[in-house]
């Protein structure tokens, strides 16, 4: 007899997938349009109108994608493109 897979509870901070993809694309587009922008997670919350848990996930995703990097001061900036 196979055991049913256990499901973890969905985080109350989790966005619907369509909202997540749209928000991720919007934040990426803002950094693409303003390549010199640098934001802390707190500033990003205000700038993008997203909760702190959500913006943390979004910024980390953009770092893992190689699109952003985090400075020693804790700000997120666009990763420099190779010439």
VEXBA-931808 format. One line per 5 residues: for each residue x, y, z of C-alpha. Coordinates in steps of 0.25 Angstrom, whole numbers, padded with zeros to 4 digits. Example, Ala and Ser with C-alpha at 12.3 -4.5 7.8 and 13.67 -1.06 7.14 Angstrom:
<sites>
0049/-0018/0031; 0055/-0004/0029
</sites>
This chain:
<sites>
0000/0000/0000; 0006/0013/-0004; 0005/0025/0006; -0001/0038/0001; 0009/0049/-0001
0009/0059/0011; 0005/0073/0007; 0011/0085/0014; 0002/0096/0018; 0002/0108/0008
0009/0120/0013; -0001/0131/0016; 0009/0140/0009; 0009/0132/-0004; 0003/0140/-0016
-0006/0133/-0027; 0004/0128/-0038; -0001/0138/-0048; 0001/0150/-0038; 0015/0144/-0035
0019/0144/-0049; 0013/0157/-0052; 0020/0164/-0040; 0033/0157/-0043; 0033/0162/-0057
0029/0176/-0053; 0040/0177/-0043; 0050/0172/-0053; 0045/0182/-0063; 0047/0193/-0053
0062/0189/-0051; 0063/0188/-0066; 0058/0202/-0069; 0066/0208/-0058; 0079/0200/-0057
0086/0209/-0047; 0075/0207/-0037; 0079/0201/-0023; 0069/0197/-0013; 0068/0191/0001
0057/0181/0003; 0049/0192/0011; 0051/0202/0000; 0046/0191/-0010; 0034/0189/-0002
0030/0204/-0004; 0034/0205/-0018; 0027/0193/-0023; 0016/0192/-0014; 0019/0178/-0009
0019/0172/0005; 0033/0169/0011; 0032/0154/0011; 0028/0155/-0004; 0039/0165/-0008
0049/0156/-0001; 0045/0144/-0009; 0045/0153/-0022; 0059/0159/-0020; 0065/0146/-0016
0059/0140/-0029; 0065/0151/-0037; 0078/0149/-0030; 0078/0134/-0033; 0074/0137/-0048
0087/0145/-0049; 0079/0158/-0052; 0082/0165/-0038; 0093/0165/-0028; 0093/0169/-0014
0103/0179/-0009; 0111/0179/0004; 0102/0189/0009; 0090/0180/0007; 0084/0187/-0006
0080/0180/-0018; 0085/0185/-0031; 0085/0181/-0046; 0097/0171/-0049; 0107/0177/-0058
0106/0172/-0072; 0119/0167/-0078; 0124/0176/-0090
</sites>
